[in-house]
Amino acid sequence: MTRLPPPELDDAEAWVRRHLGDLTLEGPEGVAASRRFVGGQTAADEALADFDVRGYASQRSEVLPVDDRGASGLSPYIRHGMLPLPVVWDHVAGGPARDAAKFRDELLWQEYARHVYARVGRRIAEPLRREPAVGRGWQGEAYREDMACMAAVRHELVEDGWLVNQTRLWAASQWTVRAGLDWRAGERALYRHLVDGSPAANGVGWQWAVGAGTGKPYGFSRWQVEKRAPGLCASCPLRRDCPIEDFPPAQTGAQVTAPPGLAADPDPETTAGPLVPEVTGDPEAVWLTAESLGDVDPALAAHPDLPAVFVFDEPLLRSLTLSGKRLVFLTETLADLAQRREVEVHRGVVPEVLAGRRLAATWAPVPGFRARAARLDVAALHPWLWLRRPAGGSARSFTAWVEKHGGSPGSAHRGAPRRGRSRG
């Protein structure tokens, strides 16, 4: 285990190359920052202040031209806790009713995905309700460079580490519903590049796109490309021999046994974590996780004079082989925080690095947090900032979950299987 020198915001890319490059997908020489996103609370606050929800309902699915997009671009900051969902929810209060409701519906989907992941844990990588709809025609490479739509998706994914909601649906459907490839491999391939990559949102989103969540896969075709990215097909080498000219045949996979906890949560309080801080001693440092890196993190806010400690989890990162863009984003976030308080950065095995220290931490709805916290001296455990605190009931569908947990107008009547969600 190694304590690393504090990063600086304008040196984050080089810092990752020096200290974490061997853990990245590209290797040290290939590490580069996202073209679009800068990490940190300062950047998150600026992005939220600049976001105007007007027009969101009609523009959120637009792909090209870029200036027509209605997507908020807030998802990386939401994913890593700089913009908790309740804060973003409140930001659109007073906006046009239709736009605010649509945007809040997407925030509810993000929360729904977190609830599902908190309940089923790593079984998120197994079909929740049905076998996915796997293509039975053209097999082979999914993201063909001679398809203008797929080339555009891949370029933006690699350069920015982000995709709008619509192109995530294209990618998922192309990978599995058309190309017949394993959806879990496709989900991992995107996850490695996404700055906002989340096992919850990404995993559940792919389940719904390929029909494993509902049995109704998303049918990607040329029609979506011409509607959402006008002009793109005209530039395509395959414009006269388009392999996605028609919708793929409707397919429904066989029903599977749902993971325990999906149909009903026997212990919502355990799923939700503490309602109030659980304090058993005086902490000497605040343990930060990738789930909650913002200034409003409850543990950070409750202990302003303590150093914040973050550990780049070496075994986990080695197994995930994430793009350097994500690690640069996290490093920028830590560098930004270090401008306001003491920050320690380490590389190693989390329980070994933090052994022997009394910690304050914010509970996180992910299995990794619970496993690591059980091996540490967490003297002050603070509640997670839920948008909707888990209340039991069925999570087999978004509609059933919303009916139990409440939502924005119309959210319980949506066509859930056809959507790609939670990417703002």
URMOZI-V974398 format. One record per residue. N is the residue number from 0. RES is the residue in one small letter. SS is DSSP state (A for helix, B for strand, O for the rest). Layout:
BEGIN
n/res/ss
N/RES/SS
N/RES/SS
END
This chain:
BEGIN
n/res/ss
0/m/O
1/t/B
2/r/B
3/l/B
4/p/O
5/p/O
6/p/O
7/e/O
8/l/A
9/d/A
10/d/A
11/a/A
12/e/A
13/a/A
14/w/A
15/v/A
16/r/A
17/r/A
18/h/A
19/l/O
20/g/A
21/d/A
22/l/A
23/t/O
24/l/O
25/e/O
26/g/O
27/p/A
28/e/A
29/g/A
30/v/O
31/a/O
32/a/O
33/s/O
34/r/O
35/r/O
36/f/O
37/v/O
38/g/O
39/g/O
40/q/A
41/t/A
42/a/A
43/a/A
44/d/A
45/e/A
46/a/A
47/l/A
48/a/A
49/d/A
50/f/O
51/d/O
52/v/O
53/r/O
54/g/O
55/y/A
56/a/A
57/s/A
58/q/A
59/r/O
60/s/O
61/e/O
62/v/O
63/l/B
64/p/O
65/v/A
66/d/A
67/d/A
68/r/O
69/g/O
70/a/O
71/s/O
72/g/O
73/l/O
74/s/A
75/p/A
76/y/A
77/i/A
78/r/A
79/h/O
80/g/O
81/m/O
82/l/O
83/p/O
84/l/A
85/p/A
86/v/A
87/v/A
88/w/A
89/d/A
90/h/A
91/v/O
92/a/O
93/g/O
94/g/O
95/p/O
96/a/A
97/r/A
98/d/A
99/a/A
100/a/A
101/k/A
102/f/A
103/r/A
104/d/A
105/e/A
106/l/A
107/l/A
108/w/A
109/q/A
110/e/A
111/y/A
112/a/A
113/r/A
114/h/A
115/v/A
116/y/A
117/a/A
118/r/A
119/v/A
120/g/A
121/r/A
122/r/A
123/i/A
124/a/A
125/e/O
126/p/O
127/l/O
128/r/O
129/r/B
130/e/O
131/p/O
132/a/O
133/v/O
134/g/O
135/r/O
136/g/O
137/w/O
138/q/O
139/g/O
140/e/O
141/a/O
142/y/O
143/r/O
144/e/O
145/d/O
146/m/O
147/a/A
148/c/A
149/m/A
150/a/A
151/a/A
152/v/A
153/r/A
154/h/A
155/e/A
156/l/A
157/v/A
158/e/A
159/d/A
160/g/O
161/w/O
162/l/O
163/v/O
164/n/A
165/q/A
166/t/A
167/r/A
168/l/A
169/w/A
170/a/A
171/a/A
172/s/A
173/q/A
174/w/A
175/t/A
176/v/A
177/r/A
178/a/O
179/g/O
180/l/O
181/d/O
182/w/A
183/r/A
184/a/A
185/g/A
186/e/A
187/r/A
188/a/A
189/l/A
190/y/A
191/r/A
192/h/A
193/l/O
194/v/O
195/d/O
196/g/O
197/s/O
198/p/A
199/a/A
200/a/A
201/n/A
202/g/A
203/v/A
204/g/A
205/w/A
206/q/A
207/w/A
208/a/A
209/v/O
210/g/O
211/a/O
212/g/O
213/t/O
214/g/O
215/k/O
216/p/O
217/y/O
218/g/O
219/f/O
220/s/O
221/r/A
222/w/A
223/q/A
224/v/A
225/e/A
226/k/A
227/r/A
228/a/B
229/p/O
230/g/O
231/l/O
232/c/A
233/a/A
234/s/A
235/c/O
236/p/O
237/l/O
238/r/O
239/r/O
240/d/O
241/c/O
242/p/O
243/i/O
244/e/O
245/d/O
246/f/O
247/p/O
248/p/O
249/a/O
250/q/O
251/t/O
252/g/O
253/a/O
254/q/B
255/v/O
256/t/O
257/a/O
258/p/O
259/p/O
260/g/O
261/l/O
262/a/O
263/a/O
264/d/O
265/p/O
266/d/O
267/p/A
268/e/A
269/t/A
270/t/A
271/a/A
272/g/O
273/p/O
274/l/O
275/v/O
276/p/O
277/e/B
278/v/B
279/t/O
280/g/O
281/d/O
282/p/O
283/e/O
284/a/B
285/v/B
286/w/B
287/l/B
288/t/B
289/a/O
290/e/O
291/s/B
292/l/O
293/g/O
294/d/O
295/v/O
296/d/O
297/p/A
298/a/A
299/l/A
300/a/A
301/a/A
302/h/O
303/p/O
304/d/O
305/l/O
306/p/B
307/a/B
308/v/B
309/f/B
310/v/B
311/f/B
312/d/B
313/e/A
314/p/A
315/l/A
316/l/A
317/r/A
318/s/A
319/l/A
320/t/O
321/l/O
322/s/O
323/g/A
324/k/A
325/r/A
326/l/A
327/v/A
328/f/A
329/l/A
330/t/A
331/e/A
332/t/A
333/l/A
334/a/A
335/d/A
336/l/A
337/a/O
338/q/O
339/r/O
340/r/O
341/e/O
342/v/B
343/e/B
344/v/B
345/h/B
346/r/B
347/g/B
348/v/O
349/v/A
350/p/A
351/e/A
352/v/A
353/l/O
354/a/O
355/g/O
356/r/O
357/r/B
358/l/B
359/a/B
360/a/B
361/t/B
362/w/O
363/a/O
364/p/O
365/v/O
366/p/A
367/g/A
368/f/A
369/r/A
370/a/A
371/r/A
372/a/A
373/a/O
374/r/O
375/l/O
376/d/B
377/v/B
378/a/B
379/a/B
380/l/B
381/h/B
382/p/O
383/w/O
384/l/O
385/w/O
386/l/O
387/r/O
388/r/O
389/p/O
390/a/O
391/g/O
392/g/O
393/s/O
394/a/O
395/r/O
396/s/O
397/f/A
398/t/A
399/a/A
400/w/A
401/v/A
402/e/A
403/k/A
404/h/A
405/g/O
406/g/O
407/s/O
408/p/O
409/g/O
410/s/A
411/a/A
412/h/A
413/r/O
414/g/O
415/a/A
416/p/A
417/r/A
418/r/O
419/g/O
420/r/O
421/s/O
422/r/O
423/g/O
END
